[in-house]
Amino acid sequence: MAGLTRSILRLRAKRGRRDELVALFDRLGIFAAAREQEGFLAAELQVPLDDAEEVVVTATWTSPEAYDGWLASPVRAELGAHLEPLLDGEPESRTYLIVHELRSA
């Protein structure tokens, strides 16, 4: 079953370093690099209102295979290595098949 796919990545910044982690995404051009991956549609970087260390990255892909291509990308691996010093623990990742969607008219 293939179709639109959403990847959700949860990162925990080391105490007091979340803003630095968020800024690094922009400085490294992580979303710009992902946009070059075939099958990439959109991405968002989010921070919760009630947690000073969490960062959530969501992305939409044309298929699970498109996301797998990003995961296998040497560019992604290189960029991810720059994030590691700011992280507290391993990132948590899940992938979802989008089965229903509603957008504003």
N, C-alpha and C positions, 0 to 999 in steps of 0.2 A: 504494500500500500504506500504509494508515493504521493507527495503533495507538499504544499507549503509547510515549512518547518520553522519552529521557533527554538532557538538555543537560549538557555538561561545560565549565566555564570555568576556565582556568588563568590565574592572576594572579601577577605577580612584584612584590613590594613592594620599594621602595628599601631599601638596606641598613639593617638595624636598625629598620625601621618596620612589620614584619609584624603585631605585636601591635596597633599603632595601626590598621592596615587592618582587622583582624578586629573590633576594637571599633567601628569606624565602621559596619560592616554592621548591628550591633545598634542603635547610636545613631540611624542614619538610618531604621531600620525597613524595610530592603530586603526581607527575607523576608515581612514583614507586607504590604508593597505587592504583592509577587508573588502572595501568597495571594489577593488580590482579583482577580487576572487569571483570567478564565474558562478552565477547563481545567488550572489548577495543581493538583497533587496533593501534592507534597512537595519539600523542599529541604534540603540539608546544606552546611555550610561545613567544610572539612577542611584540616588542615595536615600535611605529611609529617613524619615523625620525623627525616629525614635532610637537610632543606633548610630553612634558617632564613628564607628569603625567599618561598617559594612558598605560595600559597593556592589551593585547588581548591574550586569551587562546583559541586555537582551538583543537578539538579532533575528531577523527573518530571512529565510533562505528559500529558494525555489524547490528544494528537495533535501532529504537527508544526505544524499550523495554530495550535494553542493557544500553542505556544512562539513562533511567528512573531508572534502578537498581543502577547506580552510584549516581544519585540524592538522592535516598532513603537510601544510605549507611550511617550508623552511623560513619564510618571512615571519610567520606567526610565531614560530619557535624562537627566533632571534628577538622579536619584540617582547615576548613573554619573559625572557631571561632578564630583561631590564626591570620588569615589575617585581620579580621575586624578592629583592632586598626590602621592599616595602610591605610584604605580605606576612601575616601572622597565620601560618598554617597553609595547607593545600587548598586551592580553589575547589569549589563544588560545582559540578556541571550536570545539567540535564537537558535532554532534547525532547521536544514535543511535536507531534503532528497537529497542525491546526485543522480542526474539524468543523468549526463554526466561527464566523466573524461577522460583525456588524460595524459599519462605519457611519458617521454622521452624513446626512444628505448634503 
